[in-house]
Amino acid sequence: MIPLLLLLVALAQHPWGNLVYSYPSSNVKIAPEPCNITLWARVYKPERLLVKSACVTVTGTIVDATHGKRKSGVRREQDGDCHGWLRLDPGQDQFINDGNIKAEEGNLVYEIVCMYPVTQKDAIEACKGYTNKVKLLPVGSHVQLTGSWVQETNHDRWLEIHPVSSITLIGATLASRK
Protein backbone atom coordinates (compact mmCIF):
# COMPACT_ATOMS: atom_id res chain seq x y z
CA MET A 1 0.00 0.00 0.00
CA ILE A 2 2.92 2.36 0.68
CA PRO A 3 4.21 2.25 -2.95
CA LEU A 4 0.70 3.12 -4.19
CA LEU A 5 0.44 5.99 -1.72
CA LEU A 6 3.85 7.31 -2.80
CA LEU A 7 2.83 7.08 -6.45
CA LEU A 8 -0.41 8.96 -5.82
CA VAL A 9 1.41 11.66 -3.86
CA ALA A 10 3.98 12.05 -6.64
CA LEU A 11 1.28 12.25 -9.28
CA ALA A 12 -0.71 14.81 -7.30
CA GLN A 13 2.32 17.07 -6.83
CA HIS A 14 3.51 17.16 -10.44
CA PRO A 15 1.90 18.59 -13.56
CA TRP A 16 1.12 15.91 -16.11
CA GLY A 17 3.47 17.54 -18.60
CA ASN A 18 6.37 16.27 -16.51
CA LEU A 19 5.03 12.74 -16.24
CA VAL A 20 3.96 11.96 -19.79
CA TYR A 21 6.83 10.75 -21.92
CA SER A 22 7.19 11.11 -25.64
CA TYR A 23 9.68 9.14 -27.69
CA PRO A 24 10.55 11.27 -30.76
CA SER A 25 11.93 8.35 -32.77
CA SER A 26 8.69 6.38 -32.53
CA ASN A 27 4.94 6.58 -32.93
CA VAL A 28 4.42 7.24 -29.22
CA LYS A 29 2.38 10.34 -28.64
CA ILE A 30 1.91 12.54 -25.63
CA ALA A 31 -1.29 11.49 -23.92
CA PRO A 32 -4.25 13.42 -25.34
CA GLU A 33 -5.65 13.59 -21.85
CA PRO A 34 -4.03 12.72 -18.55
CA CYS A 35 -4.15 9.25 -17.16
CA ASN A 36 -6.84 8.64 -14.59
CA ILE A 37 -4.76 8.16 -11.44
CA THR A 38 -7.84 7.24 -9.42
CA LEU A 39 -7.80 3.89 -11.26
CA TRP A 40 -4.78 2.89 -9.15
CA ALA A 41 -7.18 2.46 -6.21
CA ARG A 42 -8.79 -0.32 -8.28
CA VAL A 43 -5.58 -2.21 -9.04
CA TYR A 44 -5.31 -5.51 -7.17
CA LYS A 45 -2.01 -5.67 -5.24
CA PRO A 46 -0.41 -2.63 -6.92
CA GLU A 47 2.88 -3.34 -5.16
CA ARG A 48 3.49 -6.16 -7.67
CA LEU A 49 3.78 -3.58 -10.46
CA LEU A 50 6.92 -1.50 -11.03
CA VAL A 51 5.93 1.83 -12.57
CA LYS A 52 8.13 2.62 -15.57
CA SER A 53 6.10 5.71 -16.53
CA ALA A 54 2.99 7.09 -14.85
CA CYS A 55 1.30 7.87 -18.14
CA VAL A 56 2.06 6.89 -21.73
CA THR A 57 0.16 6.60 -24.97
CA VAL A 58 1.03 3.89 -27.47
CA THR A 59 -0.52 2.84 -30.76
CA GLY A 60 -1.13 -0.56 -32.25
CA THR A 61 -3.66 -3.21 -33.19
CA ILE A 62 -5.69 -5.21 -30.71
CA VAL A 63 -4.99 -8.92 -31.22
CA ASP A 64 -6.63 -12.02 -29.75
CA ALA A 65 -4.98 -13.03 -26.46
CA THR A 66 -7.31 -16.05 -26.17
CA HIS A 67 -6.52 -17.77 -29.49
CA GLY A 68 -10.18 -17.77 -30.51
CA LYS A 69 -11.63 -18.86 -27.15
CA ARG A 70 -13.42 -15.55 -26.52
CA LYS A 71 -14.95 -13.19 -29.06
CA SER A 72 -13.62 -10.22 -27.07
CA GLY A 73 -10.06 -11.51 -27.48
CA VAL A 74 -9.21 -10.84 -23.83
CA ARG A 75 -8.64 -13.13 -20.89
CA ARG A 76 -10.86 -12.65 -17.85
CA GLU A 77 -8.63 -12.42 -14.80
CA GLN A 78 -9.93 -13.56 -11.40
CA ASP A 79 -9.35 -10.05 -10.01
CA GLY A 80 -11.94 -8.72 -12.51
CA ASP A 81 -9.43 -7.22 -14.94
CA CYS A 82 -9.23 -8.05 -18.61
CA HIS A 83 -5.84 -9.17 -19.94
CA GLY A 84 -5.46 -8.14 -23.56
CA TRP A 85 -2.76 -7.85 -26.19
CA LEU A 86 -1.70 -4.93 -28.33
CA ARG A 87 0.53 -5.54 -31.36
CA LEU A 88 2.50 -2.31 -31.28
CA ASP A 89 3.01 -0.15 -34.35
CA PRO A 90 6.64 0.00 -35.58
CA GLY A 91 9.07 2.10 -33.55
CA GLN A 92 7.74 1.25 -30.08
CA ASP A 93 9.87 -1.77 -29.21
CA GLN A 94 10.99 -0.12 -25.96
CA PHE A 95 7.55 -0.92 -24.52
CA ILE A 96 8.08 -4.69 -24.59
CA ASN A 97 10.76 -6.93 -23.13
CA ASP A 98 11.84 -10.59 -23.17
CA GLY A 99 8.87 -11.49 -20.95
CA ASN A 100 6.46 -10.12 -23.56
CA ILE A 101 8.28 -12.03 -26.31
CA LYS A 102 8.46 -15.29 -24.36
CA ALA A 103 5.03 -15.37 -22.68
CA GLU A 104 2.83 -12.90 -24.58
CA GLU A 105 3.82 -13.65 -28.22
CA GLY A 106 5.65 -10.33 -28.52
CA ASN A 107 2.61 -8.25 -27.65
CA LEU A 108 2.24 -5.47 -25.10
CA VAL A 109 -0.16 -6.57 -22.38
CA TYR A 110 -2.91 -4.17 -21.34
CA GLU A 111 -5.29 -4.51 -18.42
CA ILE A 112 -8.57 -2.70 -17.95
CA VAL A 113 -9.39 -2.86 -14.25
CA CYS A 114 -12.67 -4.21 -12.85
CA MET A 115 -14.09 -5.05 -16.25
CA TYR A 116 -15.56 -8.40 -15.21
CA PRO A 117 -17.02 -9.85 -12.00
CA VAL A 118 -14.32 -10.55 -9.41
CA THR A 119 -14.00 -14.25 -8.53
CA GLN A 120 -10.90 -14.00 -6.32
CA LYS A 121 -11.87 -13.35 -2.69
CA ASP A 122 -8.89 -11.16 -1.74
CA ALA A 123 -9.47 -8.97 -4.83
CA ILE A 124 -13.12 -8.12 -4.20
CA GLU A 125 -12.37 -4.95 -2.24
CA ALA A 126 -10.42 -3.35 -5.12
CA CYS A 127 -13.47 -3.31 -7.40
CA LYS A 128 -16.17 -2.83 -4.77
CA GLY A 129 -18.57 -0.05 -5.78
CA TYR A 130 -16.73 0.74 -9.01
CA THR A 131 -18.12 0.55 -12.53
CA ASN A 132 -15.55 0.37 -15.31
CA LYS A 133 -15.85 3.15 -17.90
CA VAL A 134 -13.09 2.09 -20.33
CA LYS A 135 -14.60 0.44 -23.38
CA LEU A 136 -12.91 -2.55 -24.97
CA LEU A 137 -12.70 -2.34 -28.75
CA PRO A 138 -12.86 -5.40 -31.02
CA VAL A 139 -9.92 -7.52 -32.11
CA GLY A 140 -8.38 -5.95 -35.20
CA SER A 141 -9.00 -2.35 -34.10
CA HIS A 142 -6.12 0.07 -34.65
CA VAL A 143 -6.05 2.08 -31.44
CA GLN A 144 -4.32 4.60 -29.26
CA LEU A 145 -4.07 3.22 -25.73
CA THR A 146 -3.26 5.42 -22.71
CA GLY A 147 -2.36 4.33 -19.19
CA SER A 148 0.45 3.60 -16.77
CA TRP A 149 3.36 1.63 -18.21
CA VAL A 150 4.44 -0.95 -15.66
CA GLN A 151 6.46 -4.13 -15.26
CA GLU A 152 4.77 -7.13 -13.71
CA THR A 153 6.99 -8.58 -10.98
CA ASN A 154 5.23 -11.95 -11.11
CA HIS A 155 4.95 -14.30 -14.08
CA ASP A 156 7.61 -13.54 -16.70
CA ARG A 157 8.12 -9.89 -15.69
CA TRP A 158 6.51 -8.65 -18.90
CA LEU A 159 5.67 -5.00 -19.52
CA GLU A 160 2.09 -3.80 -19.67
CA ILE A 161 -0.25 -0.81 -19.64
CA HIS A 162 -2.05 -1.19 -16.32
CA PRO A 163 -4.38 0.40 -15.47
CA VAL A 164 -5.65 1.48 -18.88
CA SER A 165 -7.18 4.97 -18.77
CA SER A 166 -8.50 5.09 -22.33
CA ILE A 167 -8.64 3.25 -25.63
CA THR A 168 -9.38 5.32 -28.73
CA LEU A 169 -10.02 4.00 -32.23
CA ILE A 170 -7.60 5.62 -34.69
CA GLY A 171 -8.35 3.54 -37.76
CA ALA A 172 -10.73 1.01 -39.18
CA THR A 173 -10.83 -2.47 -37.68
CA LEU A 174 -9.29 -5.24 -39.76
CA ALA A 175 -12.74 -6.79 -40.14
CA SER A 176 -14.19 -3.58 -41.63
CA ARG A 177 -11.35 -3.33 -44.19
CA LYS A 178 -12.22 -6.67 -45.81
matplotlib code that plots the C-alpha trace (Angstrom):
import matplotlib.pyplot as plt

x = [0.0, 2.9, 4.2, 0.7, 0.4, 3.8, 2.8, -0.4, 1.4, 4.0, 1.3, -0.7, 2.3, 3.5, 1.9, 1.1, 3.5, 6.4, 5.0, 4.0, 6.8, 7.2, 9.7, 10.5, 11.9, 8.7, 4.9, 4.4, 2.4, 1.9, -1.3, -4.2, -5.7, -4.0, -4.2, -6.8, -4.8, -7.8, -7.8, -4.8, -7.2, -8.8, -5.6, -5.3, -2.0, -0.4, 2.9, 3.5, 3.8, 6.9, 5.9, 8.1, 6.1, 3.0, 1.3, 2.1, 0.2, 1.0, -0.5, -1.1, -3.7, -5.7, -5.0, -6.6, -5.0, -7.3, -6.5, -10.2, -11.6, -13.4, -14.9, -13.6, -10.1, -9.2, -8.6, -10.9, -8.6, -9.9, -9.4, -11.9, -9.4, -9.2, -5.8, -5.5, -2.8, -1.7, 0.5, 2.5, 3.0, 6.6, 9.1, 7.7, 9.9, 11.0, 7.5, 8.1, 10.8, 11.8, 8.9, 6.5, 8.3, 8.5, 5.0, 2.8, 3.8, 5.7, 2.6, 2.2, -0.2, -2.9, -5.3, -8.6, -9.4, -12.7, -14.1, -15.6, -17.0, -14.3, -14.0, -10.9, -11.9, -8.9, -9.5, -13.1, -12.4, -10.4, -13.5, -16.2, -18.6, -16.7, -18.1, -15.6, -15.8, -13.1, -14.6, -12.9, -12.7, -12.9, -9.9, -8.4, -9.0, -6.1, -6.0, -4.3, -4.1, -3.3, -2.4, 0.5, 3.4, 4.4, 6.5, 4.8, 7.0, 5.2, 4.9, 7.6, 8.1, 6.5, 5.7, 2.1, -0.2, -2.0, -4.4, -5.7, -7.2, -8.5, -8.6, -9.4, -10.0, -7.6, -8.3, -10.7, -10.8, -9.3, -12.7, -14.2, -11.4, -12.2]
y = [0.0, 2.4, 2.3, 3.1, 6.0, 7.3, 7.1, 9.0, 11.7, 12.1, 12.3, 14.8, 17.1, 17.2, 18.6, 15.9, 17.5, 16.3, 12.7, 12.0, 10.8, 11.1, 9.1, 11.3, 8.4, 6.4, 6.6, 7.2, 10.3, 12.5, 11.5, 13.4, 13.6, 12.7, 9.2, 8.6, 8.2, 7.2, 3.9, 2.9, 2.5, -0.3, -2.2, -5.5, -5.7, -2.6, -3.3, -6.2, -3.6, -1.5, 1.8, 2.6, 5.7, 7.1, 7.9, 6.9, 6.6, 3.9, 2.8, -0.6, -3.2, -5.2, -8.9, -12.0, -13.0, -16.0, -17.8, -17.8, -18.9, -15.5, -13.2, -10.2, -11.5, -10.8, -13.1, -12.6, -12.4, -13.6, -10.1, -8.7, -7.2, -8.0, -9.2, -8.1, -7.8, -4.9, -5.5, -2.3, -0.1, 0.0, 2.1, 1.2, -1.8, -0.1, -0.9, -4.7, -6.9, -10.6, -11.5, -10.1, -12.0, -15.3, -15.4, -12.9, -13.6, -10.3, -8.3, -5.5, -6.6, -4.2, -4.5, -2.7, -2.9, -4.2, -5.1, -8.4, -9.9, -10.6, -14.3, -14.0, -13.4, -11.2, -9.0, -8.1, -4.9, -3.4, -3.3, -2.8, -0.1, 0.7, 0.6, 0.4, 3.2, 2.1, 0.4, -2.5, -2.3, -5.4, -7.5, -5.9, -2.4, 0.1, 2.1, 4.6, 3.2, 5.4, 4.3, 3.6, 1.6, -1.0, -4.1, -7.1, -8.6, -11.9, -14.3, -13.5, -9.9, -8.7, -5.0, -3.8, -0.8, -1.2, 0.4, 1.5, 5.0, 5.1, 3.2, 5.3, 4.0, 5.6, 3.5, 1.0, -2.5, -5.2, -6.8, -3.6, -3.3, -6.7]
z = [0.0, 0.7, -2.9, -4.2, -1.7, -2.8, -6.5, -5.8, -3.9, -6.6, -9.3, -7.3, -6.8, -10.4, -13.6, -16.1, -18.6, -16.5, -16.2, -19.8, -21.9, -25.6, -27.7, -30.8, -32.8, -32.5, -32.9, -29.2, -28.6, -25.6, -23.9, -25.3, -21.8, -18.6, -17.2, -14.6, -11.4, -9.4, -11.3, -9.2, -6.2, -8.3, -9.0, -7.2, -5.2, -6.9, -5.2, -7.7, -10.5, -11.0, -12.6, -15.6, -16.5, -14.8, -18.1, -21.7, -25.0, -27.5, -30.8, -32.2, -33.2, -30.7, -31.2, -29.8, -26.5, -26.2, -29.5, -30.5, -27.1, -26.5, -29.1, -27.1, -27.5, -23.8, -20.9, -17.9, -14.8, -11.4, -10.0, -12.5, -14.9, -18.6, -19.9, -23.6, -26.2, -28.3, -31.4, -31.3, -34.4, -35.6, -33.5, -30.1, -29.2, -26.0, -24.5, -24.6, -23.1, -23.2, -20.9, -23.6, -26.3, -24.4, -22.7, -24.6, -28.2, -28.5, -27.7, -25.1, -22.4, -21.3, -18.4, -18.0, -14.2, -12.9, -16.3, -15.2, -12.0, -9.4, -8.5, -6.3, -2.7, -1.7, -4.8, -4.2, -2.2, -5.1, -7.4, -4.8, -5.8, -9.0, -12.5, -15.3, -17.9, -20.3, -23.4, -25.0, -28.8, -31.0, -32.1, -35.2, -34.1, -34.7, -31.4, -29.3, -25.7, -22.7, -19.2, -16.8, -18.2, -15.7, -15.3, -13.7, -11.0, -11.1, -14.1, -16.7, -15.7, -18.9, -19.5, -19.7, -19.6, -16.3, -15.5, -18.9, -18.8, -22.3, -25.6, -28.7, -32.2, -34.7, -37.8, -39.2, -37.7, -39.8, -40.1, -41.6, -44.2, -45.8]

ax = plt.figure().add_subplot(projection="3d")
ax.plot(x, y, z, "-o")
ax.set_aspect("equal")
plt.show()
